[in-house]
């Protein structure tokens, strides 16, 4: 039987609040930076898009990897507990 801790819900709320804050804060900053880079010319605009796209891809891959490892470890731990019970 899984043990529920009171901190589990609090952590989830804090994580969702931080994620929501980033969703509100980051897009205007990206548009502001794009406006500055646009004045430099097309090559720098493409470089900016490549840089932002690469950073986003790296962040996505790392996030998926972390979630996958946590899920797999939890699944293996549950299987181990079920075998011992």
C-alpha positions as CSV (number, residue, x, y, z in Angstrom):
1,X,0.0,0.0,0.0
2,X,1.6,3.3,-1.0
3,X,2.2,5.8,1.8
4,X,0.8,9.3,1.2
5,X,2.9,12.1,2.5
6,X,1.5,15.6,3.0
7,X,4.4,17.1,1.1
8,X,3.5,15.3,-2.2
9,X,0.6,17.6,-2.9
10,X,2.5,20.7,-1.9
11,X,5.4,19.9,-4.2
12,X,3.0,19.3,-7.1
13,X,1.2,22.7,-6.4
14,X,4.5,24.5,-6.3
15,X,5.8,22.8,-9.5
16,X,2.6,23.7,-11.3
17,X,2.7,27.3,-10.1
18,X,6.3,27.6,-11.3
19,X,5.4,26.1,-14.6
20,X,2.5,28.5,-15.0
21,X,4.7,31.5,-14.1
22,X,7.2,30.4,-16.8
23,X,4.4,30.1,-19.4
24,X,3.4,33.7,-18.7
25,X,6.9,35.1,-18.3
26,X,9.0,33.5,-21.1
27,X,7.0,34.1,-24.3
28,X,7.0,37.9,-24.0
29,X,10.8,37.8,-23.3
30,X,11.3,35.7,-26.4
31,X,9.3,38.1,-28.6
32,X,11.3,41.0,-27.1
33,X,14.6,39.4,-27.9
34,X,13.3,38.5,-31.4
35,X,12.5,42.2,-32.0
36,X,16.0,43.1,-31.1
37,X,17.6,40.4,-33.2
38,X,15.3,41.2,-36.2
39,X,17.0,44.6,-36.5
40,X,20.4,42.9,-37.1
41,X,19.3,41.2,-40.3
42,X,18.1,37.9,-41.6
43,X,21.2,35.8,-40.8
44,X,21.1,36.7,-37.2
45,X,17.3,36.0,-37.1
46,X,17.9,32.5,-38.4
47,X,20.8,32.0,-35.9
48,X,18.5,33.1,-33.1
49,X,15.8,30.7,-34.1
50,X,18.3,27.9,-34.4
51,X,19.7,28.7,-30.9
52,X,16.2,28.9,-29.3
53,X,15.1,25.7,-31.1
54,X,18.2,23.8,-30.1
55,X,17.8,24.9,-26.5
56,X,14.1,23.9,-26.5
57,X,14.9,20.5,-28.0
58,X,17.6,19.9,-25.4
59,X,15.2,20.9,-22.6
60,X,12.5,18.6,-23.9
61,X,14.8,15.6,-24.3
62,X,16.2,16.1,-20.8
63,X,12.7,16.5,-19.3
64,X,11.4,13.4,-21.0
65,X,14.5,11.5,-19.9
66,X,14.0,12.5,-16.3
67,X,10.3,11.6,-16.3
68,X,11.0,8.3,-17.9
69,X,13.7,7.3,-15.4
70,X,11.4,8.3,-12.5
71,X,8.5,6.3,-13.9
72,X,10.7,3.3,-14.6
73,X,12.3,3.4,-11.1
74,X,8.9,3.6,-9.5
75,X,7.6,0.7,-11.6
76,X,10.6,-1.5,-10.7
77,X,10.3,-0.6,-7.0
78,X,6.6,-1.6,-7.0
79,X,7.4,-4.9,-8.8
80,X,10.1,-5.6,-6.2
81,X,7.8,-4.9,-3.3
82,X,5.1,-7.1,-4.9
83,X,7.5,-10.0,-5.3
84,X,8.7,-9.7,-1.6
85,X,5.1,-9.5,-0.3
